[in-house]
Amino acid sequence: MLTLGTPTARAWDVSSTHLALTEAAVVRSGLHRVLMDESGLTQGLFSPLRVDPQWLAADERRLLERTQDVVHADSGAAPLGGPGSCPTGRAPAETRRFCVDGDAWELTAVGWLRFGTFAELTPSARLSHHFLDRADARAATWDDPDLGAGQLRRRQTAHNGASFASRFTRLPENRDAGSAWSWLRHPPADDPLSPARLTHHLEQARLAASPAERAHHLALALVCTGALLHVVQNTAVPAHARGDALAFFSALSSARHDRGLPLAEFVRQAYGRRDLPLPAPANPTVQTRPLATTLGGHVLSDDAATWQSPSDVARTQLLSESTLPLAQRLDPTASAGEVAAGLLDQLELSPSVREAAAMTPWPAPRGYVRDGNGRPLFAFAQSGDRYEFFLDDRVYRDQAVRLIPQVVEVSRSLVDLLYPAWPTPGGNDSVAISDTWQEATLHTYVQDRDGVRREVGRHPLGPGQQPLPPPPPLGDGERSVVVLTADRVETPRVVVQLPLTASPNDTSATTEPKPPAASTATGPSEAAVTRPAAPPPDGARNDPAAPRPDSGSSSPAAGKMAEDGGESAAQPKPPGETAE
């Protein structure tokens, strides 16, 4: 029977590893330039965006409120403001320090991405759709023969504070959770962080009439993006890629309830949030491009011969705790290669890994099984007349340095897939429509000096390069904006915008929303909300824990992150290796 003290299962540590992976990916992507050039947010990733709780669906508001309870203050993911944060006008000025505007929450664009990383494990039972099936990675559901999805959800439900009876009867969270592959390709409609919700928010971030609505939906789109990155990053963990849920409850020490995933704990202690083995910085003059055209293609490669995703590597070339050979007798007179081949034949590994694998040293009481490239697959140690097999720090370090750079690159690719630049080979007088896009439409808007838009035309577009229509007549202080929308297979829609001409009397250089002195805004719920006067907070206050990327990065966003502060807690030293 499962005990009341059963811990929750987690992959990469959220507060250190996941945040570092996401931040490294973002500064390597084109998102900073897209936000500045096309969305009119002059501070790019560091532009403040507000979420109005009155415009949220019930499940979205519940998710945001629950996530704020688990966000760490030094993570850069804690929004300012919120319901009840603003005292009355008679209160001392100091008490209004963290007041935003009415009941709105405010955070920078990169802060909302971080927030989504935490939201994906709120509650922690959401981890159930982060696994791939061990036998068929493209299966809609997954199963661990040692610990089924039902048992995992019971353990997670216990951690989430559900009643004792609910752990063994009807589970309150994710009773029918499928695999990560299914979640990406056929997302549930009732999931506030699903790719389907992401599509909705991306559309409204461009098509909504008022700048406050567009900023609201852009913030929520970034939250969904952070959650999506969390899922994809987790599928690169061997235990996730192999459907090995039992590995998440491995003993980390002699303490009774100190359990978790050893690889995740090793990476947290060895690298923290600052020192991950990141890939080389990208050339800032070269436009980054997606590695795959679909969300699922970033998890399982469509053509493994040309590119392998980190999930493919974790699933076919690496092992997790519960997928190792069982303890057994070995023939000391056999060669090192013959013994290794006999062990690896029991495992689901690619032929390239099994070829030329050997026990080193052999015969010996302790050592490693290494692949043909000399990489340690797992350790062995003699116990009586049998040999036991396990993973240790040397194996975890090798897995980390192989996987983490690839995870960063895949995360970067996803960001560029979801937030593309204007698709044209040159100039702003045309648009290039991909052959894989469907129902491509060009929307023409006229935007007044307050940022309010009205649609004045729609133009269906075929594949290939198409000229833009002539700009519409503009009044005093108006400008024209075109927005391209197009459907993609198993991927959120293409939604990009391009600010065009402005009237001679248009003094607004940006579409970035500014808080009015006293305004009335109408949101998706068609409810009017009156806002009291409030000065806009500065960007640095909204991003208190901006990370320091690797020193080689030349991205302007990376430089800003490096200036804005860092992690305060010193990281512990990596643990020692356990097999010689």
N, C-alpha and C positions, 0 to 999 in steps of 0.2 A: 504494500500500500504506500502511496506517496505521502510524505510527511508534510506537516504544516510549514516547516522551515525550508522547503525546497526553493532554491534561488531561481531567478529569471535567466533565460538564455539570451546572450548577446554575442554579436560577432565583433567587428571592429569597435573599439571604444568610441562612443558618440562624442564625448567632450574633448577628445584629443585626436584620435586617428581619423574619424569621419570628417571632422571640421577641417583638419589639415588637408585631407584628400580633396575636399570640395573647394577650399580656398586655392590650392595649387592649380586645380583644373580651371577655375574661373579666371585667374590672372593669365593663363595661357590661351584662353578663348578670346573671341572677338566681342564678348558681351559688353565690355566697358565702352568700346567704340560705338557699338550699336545703340546703346542707351544715350550716348552723347549726340551722335550724328543724326539718328533717325527718330528717337523718342524725344529729343529736345531736353533731356536731363543733363544739365551742364556739368554736374559732378559725377556723371556716370554711375559706377557701382556705389558711390558714396552719396548719391542723391537721396534725401529723405522721402519716404512714401508713407501715406497714411491709410489705415484700414478703419472704416466706420463700422462699428458693431451693429448699427441699425440696418446696414445693407447686407449682413451676413445671413445665410441660411442657418437653421437651428444647429445642424451638425457641425457647420464650420465654426460657429461661435463657441460651441462646447469644446471643439478641438483646440482652438486658440487659447481658451482659458485654461484647459488642462495642461497644455504644453508649457505655459508660463510657470506652472508649478514645478517643472523639472528642469527648466533652463538655468544654467549657472550664470552668476552675475558677470564673470570674467570671460564668458564665451563670445560676447558681441552679438548675442541673439536675444537679448531681453529688451522688448519694446518699451518705449516711454508711454505715459498716458494710460488710457483705458477708462472704463466706466468707474466713476467715483474718485478718480485721481485728482480732479480739479476742485479745490475748495471754493467757497463763496468769495465774492469780491472783497469782503471785509477782512478776510484772512491775511496774515502777514505775507509779504512778497516772497519770503524764503520758502513758504509752504507751497508756492506755485512753481517751484523750480522744475519739477518733472511733469508739469501740466502741459498738454499738447494743445488740444482744441476740443472742448466739449468732452465726449466720451471716446474720441478716436485714439487708436494706437499708432505710434510712429516709430519707424526703424529705417535704416538705410537699405538700399537694394541688396547689398551683399549680406546685410543682417537678416533680411527675410529669407534668403537662401539658407543661412545657418539655422534659422528658426525651423525651416522645413526639415532639416536633418534631425532635429529633436522630435518634431511632430510625428515622424514616421514610426516612432516607437511609443506613441501615446494613444492607447495603452500598449504595453510591451507584447501583448498577444498578436499585434500586427506582424510580428516576426514570422508568423506561420506562413505568409506568402512570400518569404524570401528564399525558399528552397527550390532546388531542381530535383527531379526524381532520379534515383540512383540508376535504375535500369534504362529509363528513356527520358533524356533531358528535355524533350519537347512534349512530354505528357502534360495534360491539363491539371493533374493532381500529382502529389508526391507521397512517397511512403518510405519510412525507415523501418526495416524489419526488426530492429532492436528497440525502437521507440517510435511508435506511430504518431501521426499528427494529432490524434485525439489525446494521447498522453501528454504531448508537448503543450497543447492548449490548456489542459488541466493544470499543468505546472505554471504556465503563464497566468492563467486565471487566478490561481492561488496567490501569485505575486501581486496581482492587480487588486486584491482585497475583496474578491467575491466570497459569497457564503460557502460554508463547507459543503452543503448539499449541491450547489451549482457546479462544483468541480466534478461531480460524478453523474449529473443528470444533464440538464440543458445548459450549455455554456453561453455566457452573455456576449462573448466577443468572437467573431470570425469562426462560427461553427462550421462553415462550408468553405474555408479558405483553400484556394488551389495553389498551384505552383507559381513561382516567379514568372515563368514563361507565359502562363495563362493570364496572370495579372497584367502583364505588359501588353498582350495582344487583345485580350477581351476583358477590359477592366470593369469591375462592378459599378453600376450606376450610383449606388448609395455610399460609395467611398469618397469622402471629401478631399482625398489626396490622390485620387486615381488619375491616369492619363486623360480620361474623359473630362474630368473637372479642369484639368490643366488646359485642354483645348478651349473650353468655354471661357476661362479667364484670359487666355491669350487673345481671343477674338475681341472680348470686351475691352481689353487694354488698348485696343486700337479703334474700335468701332463705337464705343460709348460716346455720348454727346458731350458731357462736361469733363473738364480736366480732373476733378475730384474723383469721378467714377473711374476714369482711365487709370489714375494712380492706385485706386483701391484694387482694381482687378490685376494690375501689374504686380502689386505686392503679393496677392494671393497666387498668381501664376508662379512667382519666384518661390513661394512656400511649397507649392506642388513640385516644382523643379528640384528643390532640395530633398524632398521625400523620394522622388524618382531616382536621384543620384544615390541616395542611401540604399535603395533596393538593389540597384545595379552593382554598386560597390560591394555589397554583401555577397552577391552571387559569385564573386571572385575568390571568396574564402573556400578552401577545399571542403570543409564540412558542409557548407551551403551547396556547393556545386555537386556534391555527392549525396545529398539528402541524408546527411549524418547528424541527426538532431541529438543523439546521445552524447556526441563529443562535447556539446555545450555544457554538460553537467559533469565534466571531468574534475577530479580533485586538484586544486591548485596548491594546497598546502595541507598540513595535518589538522588544521582547524576544521571543525565539523561541517560548517556550511560554506566554506570557502571553495566554491565551485564555479566553473566557467569554462570558456574556450581557451586552452593554453596558448594557441597562436596569437589570439587577440591580446591576451595579457602580456605576452612577450613583446609584441609591437608597442603596446602602451608604455611599458617600462623602459624598453630599449631606446625608443625614438621620441616618445611624447608627441607634442603638437608641433615641435620646431624642427626636428632632425630626421624626418622621413627620407628614405633613399629616393629622391624625386628624379624624374627624367631631366635631361638637359633642357634649358630654357629655349623656347621657340624663337625664331627670328621675327621680331615685331613688324618687319616690313612685308612679311609674307602672310597672305590671308589664310587663316586656318580653315580646314575643311573637315566635314564629318567622315568617320571611318566606315560608316554603314548608313543606309538610307531608311532604316526602320529602328524602332526601339528594341525589338527582339534581336535584330542583327548585331546589336552591341553586346548582347549576352551570349548568344550562340552564333558563331560566324556562318554566314550563308555560303562562303567559299573558304574552307579551312586551308586550302592549298595556297591562297594568296595572303590571308591574314587570319590569325588566331586570336580570339578575344581572351582576356584573362580568365573568364569562366571556363573556356575550352581548355586552357592550360591547367587550371586547378582540377578540372574533372578528369583529364586524360593523362596528366604527367605528374600529379602530386597526390598525396594521400592524407587522410584525416585519421583521428584516433580509432574509430570503430571500423575502418576499412583495412586495417593491417592484418597480416597473416596470424593465425592462432599459434599459440605456443606448441612447439613440436620438436622431435628429435631430428638432428641433422647428421649426415654422414661426414665425419672428419676426413675420410680418405678421398672424397670427391673434390674436384677442382672448385676454385672460388666461383668461376663462371657457371658451372653446373648447379651448384647449390643455389646461387642467386636466380638462375633461370627457373628452377623448381619452385622457388618461393613466388616469383613474379607471375608465373603461369596461373596462380590462384587469384590474381588481382586483375581488375579492369584498368589496364594501362595501355597506352599507345605502343605500337611496335618499336618506335624510335627510342622509347625509354627502356624497353626490355632488352634491346640489342646491346651486346657487349657489357651488360651489367655484371657486377662482381661483388663478392664479399671482401671487404678490406678492413683489417688483414684477415687471412684465413689459412689454416685453422687458428682460431683465437677465442678466448672467453668473451671478448667484447669487441665491438667494431660497428661498421656501417655497411649497408647495402647501397652501392653507388651505381648510378646509371653510366652509360658509355661516355658521358662528358665529365665524369668524376663528381657529379653532384650527389649529395647524400639523400637517399629516398627515405630511409628510416634506420634506426639503430637496432642492434641486437646485443643481448647479454645472456650468458649461460646461467641457468638456475637448475642445479642438480644435473639430471641427464637430459634436460630439455633446454631449448633456447626460446627466450621471450623477445618480442619485438615491440618497439615503442618509438615515439618521436621525442626529440630533445631540443635544446636551445640551438645546436648547430643546424639541425634540420629546419627549425622555425626561422632562423636567420636567412637561410638560403631561400626558403619560400617567400619571405618578406621582400628580399631584394629582387626577386624575380617578378613578383606580383604587383607590388606597389607602384612602380613606374608605369606599368601597363594600365592599372586602375585609374591613375591620374589622366592618362591619355584618353581612355575611353570616356571618362567623365567630361573631359574637355570637349570631346567629339559630340557628346549628347547636348551640351550647352550650345554648341554651334549649330546643331541640327534644329534645336527648338527656337533659337533666336538668331536667324540668319541675317546677313547683310542684304541690302537691296540687290536682287539678282540681275545684274547687268555687266557685260564685259567692259564697259567704259562709258562714262558720262551719265547724266541723269535724265536723258531724253528718251530712254527706251527701257524695256524690261525683257529679261530672258526667261522663258517658261520651259521648265524641264518636261521631257517626254513622259516622266513618271507621275506628273501632277494631273489632277482631274478637276474639272469645274473651276478653272482659274478665272477669277473675276477681279477687275480693277474698279475700286470705289473712289470716286472723286468727292472731296469735301471742301467746303468753305469754312474757315475757322476765324472767328472774330477776335478782337484784341483781348478778350477775357478767356480765350481758349475753348469756347463753346463751338462745336462743329455741327454742321447740317450737311446731309448728303445731297449732292446735286446731279449725280450721274453714276451709272454702272456700265461697265464694258466687258463682255465675255472675251476671253483671250484663248487662242490656240497655242500649240507648242511652237517653240522657236523664239527668236528675238522680235519683239513687237514695239512699235513706236508708242509713246505716251500721247494721249489726247491733248488737244490745246487746253490751256488753263481757262477756267470759267471767269466771267466778269467779277471783279472784286470791288467792294465798297471801301469806305474809309476805315483803315486799320485792319483790313482782312487779309488773309493769305490762303492759298490753296494747298491741300494735302491729298496725296493719293495713297490708298491702302490696297495692297494685293492680298487676296485670299485664294487658297487652293487646297484641295483635298490631297492627302497622301495615304498610301496603303499602310495600315497598322501603325500610324504615327500621327501625332497632333497636326492640325492643319498649318499650312504656311500662312503666317499673318505678319506682313512687314509693311512699314509705312515710309513715305518719302515726302518731307516738306518741300514744296516747290516755290512758286513765285509769291511775292508779297506786294501789297499796294504801297505806293510811295509814302503814305502816312502811317504805315505799320511800324511801330517802334518796338514791338515784341520780338526778341531774337530767339525765343525759346517757347516751347509748349509746356514747360515744367510748371505744375500747379503751384500757385502761391496762396497762402491762407488769407482770405479777405478779412477786413476789419469786422464786418458783420454780414454774413452771407446766408442765403438759403439755397441748399443744393438738393436736387432730386435724384435719388439713386435707383437701383434696380427694383426696389420695392415700391417705387412711385410715392414715397413718403417724404414730405418736406421736413428738413431738419435745420433749425436756426443755430448758427454758430456764434459764440461770444468771441470777442477780440482776444488774440493771443499771438505774441511774437513768434516767428519761426525759430526753433532751436538750431544751433549750429551743427554742422555735419559731424564734427569730432565727438560731440557729446552723444550722438546717436550710434557711434561705432567705437565703444570704449575698449574693445579688445581686438582691434584689427591685427591680423597675423603678420608675421614677417616671412615672406616667401624665401626661396633659396636665393643666395646672394648673386647668382648669375643672371637672374631675371631682369630684363630691361623693360618690362611692361609698365606703362604709367600707372595702372591700377596696382601693380606690385609695389611700386615705389611709395604710393600713398599708404598702402597697408603697412609698409615697413615704418613709416613715420608715425602712425597712429597708436603705437603702444604695443604691448605684448603680454605674453603669459607670465604670471607672477610666480607661480610655484615651480621650484626646481624639480627636474625630472630625476627619478631614481636611476641608478646605474643598471645596465643590463645584467641579468642573472648569468651565472657561470654555466659553462657547457658541461653536460653530464656524461658524455661518452668520449673516450679518448681514441 
